Amino acid sequence: NDCKSYYHASAEVIGLGVEKLIGQIRQAGEHIKILLVSPILLGEKVWEPEYDPEFDEQSVETSRQLKTVYSRIAKKHGIDFLAASDVAEPSSRDREHMDEESHRRFAEAVYERLAG
């Protein structure tokens, strides 16, 4: 949702919000393990009226940049990282949310990361 056009948020600005959340978690306890997950990509033309016009072309581009930004943040803070876009994709139904198969692949990837 941070990629919606009315926020005008770049991937870097979204990353600043993520870093703030990491700081809040660290204040609650330095020992807390964190798995930072970058989101799936938005589907092409997700902004079309029959899908979600709250997004635009820049939203899709921003969603593509988040993996790199989140990965850099994870390295900076010494936390685990998973790119949801490496294992899941938006459904053709709405070009925005995962379908059942993508949820399954994502859940397996999270499980493997946490169990490993």
C-alpha positions as CSV (number, residue, x, y, z in Angstrom):
1,N,0.0,0.0,0.0
2,D,3.0,2.3,0.5
3,C,3.3,2.3,-3.3
4,K,-0.1,3.9,-3.9
5,S,0.2,7.0,-6.1
6,Y,-1.3,9.4,-3.6
7,Y,1.6,8.8,-1.1
8,H,4.2,9.8,-3.7
9,A,6.7,7.6,-1.7
10,S,9.9,6.4,-3.3
11,A,11.4,3.1,-2.4
12,E,14.0,5.0,-0.3
13,V,11.3,6.8,1.7
14,I,9.4,3.5,2.2
15,G,12.7,2.1,3.4
16,L,13.1,4.8,6.0
17,G,9.8,3.7,7.5
18,V,11.0,0.1,7.6
19,E,14.2,1.3,9.4
20,K,12.0,3.1,12.0
21,L,10.1,-0.1,12.6
22,I,13.3,-2.0,13.1
23,G,14.4,0.6,15.6
24,Q,11.2,0.2,17.5
25,I,11.6,-3.6,17.6
26,R,15.2,-3.2,18.8
27,Q,14.0,-0.9,21.6
28,A,11.7,-3.7,22.7
29,G,14.6,-6.1,22.9
30,E,18.0,-6.4,21.2
31,H,17.6,-10.2,21.1
32,I,14.5,-10.2,19.0
33,K,15.1,-12.0,15.7
34,I,13.8,-10.1,12.7
35,L,13.0,-11.5,9.2
36,L,12.6,-8.5,6.9
37,V,10.4,-9.4,3.9
38,S,10.2,-7.2,0.8
39,P,6.8,-7.4,-0.9
40,I,5.8,-9.1,-4.1
41,L,5.9,-6.9,-7.2
42,L,2.8,-5.1,-8.3
43,G,1.4,-6.5,-11.6
44,E,1.7,-4.6,-14.8
45,K,-1.1,-2.2,-15.4
46,V,-2.5,-2.7,-11.9
47,W,-3.7,0.9,-12.1
48,E,-6.3,0.1,-14.8
49,P,-9.9,0.9,-13.7
50,E,-11.0,-2.7,-13.4
51,Y,-8.0,-3.4,-11.0
52,D,-6.8,-0.7,-8.6
53,P,-6.5,2.9,-9.9
54,E,-4.9,4.0,-6.6
55,F,-1.7,2.7,-8.2
56,D,0.1,4.1,-11.3
57,E,3.1,3.3,-13.4
58,Q,5.5,4.8,-10.8
59,S,3.9,2.5,-8.2
60,V,4.9,-0.5,-10.2
61,E,8.4,0.8,-10.6
62,T,8.7,1.6,-6.9
63,S,7.6,-2.0,-6.1
64,R,10.4,-3.3,-8.3
65,Q,12.9,-1.2,-6.3
66,L,11.9,-2.4,-2.8
67,K,13.8,-5.7,-3.0
68,T,17.1,-3.8,-3.3
69,V,16.3,-1.2,-0.7
70,Y,15.1,-3.8,1.9
71,S,18.1,-6.1,1.2
72,R,20.4,-3.2,1.9
73,I,18.5,-2.3,5.1
74,A,18.7,-6.0,6.3
75,K,22.5,-6.0,5.7
76,K,22.9,-2.7,7.5
77,H,21.0,-3.9,10.6
78,G,22.3,-7.5,10.5
79,I,18.9,-9.1,10.1
80,D,17.6,-11.9,7.9
81,F,16.0,-11.0,4.6
82,L,13.6,-12.6,2.2
83,A,12.3,-11.2,-1.1
84,A,8.7,-12.3,-1.5
85,S,9.0,-11.4,-5.2
86,D,11.6,-14.3,-5.5
87,V,9.0,-16.9,-4.7
88,A,5.5,-15.3,-5.3
89,E,3.7,-13.0,-7.7
90,P,0.5,-11.1,-7.9
91,S,-2.5,-12.9,-9.2
92,S,-3.9,-12.3,-12.6
93,R,-7.2,-11.7,-10.9
94,D,-6.3,-8.3,-9.3
95,R,-2.5,-7.9,-10.2
96,E,-1.9,-6.9,-6.6
97,H,-2.4,-9.8,-4.2
98,M,-1.1,-13.3,-4.1
99,D,-3.2,-16.2,-5.2
100,E,-3.4,-19.5,-3.3
101,E,-0.3,-21.0,-5.1
102,S,1.8,-17.9,-4.4
103,H,0.7,-17.9,-0.8
104,R,1.9,-21.6,-0.6
105,R,5.3,-20.8,-2.1
106,F,5.7,-17.8,0.1
107,A,4.8,-19.7,3.3
108,E,7.3,-22.4,2.4
109,A,10.0,-19.9,1.8
110,V,9.3,-18.2,5.2
111,Y,9.3,-21.6,6.9
112,E,12.6,-22.6,5.3
113,R,14.1,-19.3,6.3
114,L,12.9,-19.6,9.9
115,A,13.6,-23.3,10.3
116,G,17.0,-23.1,8.7
